[in-house]
């Protein structure tokens, strides 16, 4: 991590559904992911995006960290990141922001980019969302609220913890059903994945 730039080197996830365990590993070389799934992904469609074409993207957990981590004032409301989950590529942008007391209200846009069906793209491409930072006494900006038109408002009061702040991702078909990883003191909580940054 350097300022608001993110360069993952490896990401691993494990999911258990109906008693069956699925694992996925992302390894990055020259900012391009190589995705290995065990068992192999038998539900891939012709329109799903190829990993070799996703240079510059990040994994879903890095995206969660990028949005939810504690940050100084100069890095708040300033993000442009492209998550790729092995099938679908999206883009998350945040900029601007308006301060009100000890809160900073930050507008953002979530966009479908690649790997979606024609029906999905015809349905909708862009969703607005809002992230609200609470400004702590030392100037640290901490996410305490996130909302979007597609779902209920989610609130977590600092310090953010897994129990206090489950955040549902808007993103792709795989991640929109998964709980994101909340942050505490700017450190990504470890759930079922492992992240290594360069």
Secondary structure, DSSP 8 states (H G I E B T S, - for coil): -BTTB--EEEEEEEEEETTEEEEEEEEEETTEEEEEEES--TT--TTS--GGG-TT-B-HHHHHHHHHS-B-GGGTT-EEE-BB-SS-EEEEEE---EEETTEEEEEEEEEEEES--HHHHHH-SEEEEEEEEEE-TTS-EEEEEEEETTEEEEE--SS--TTT---B--S-TTGGGSB---EETTEE--SS-EEEE-
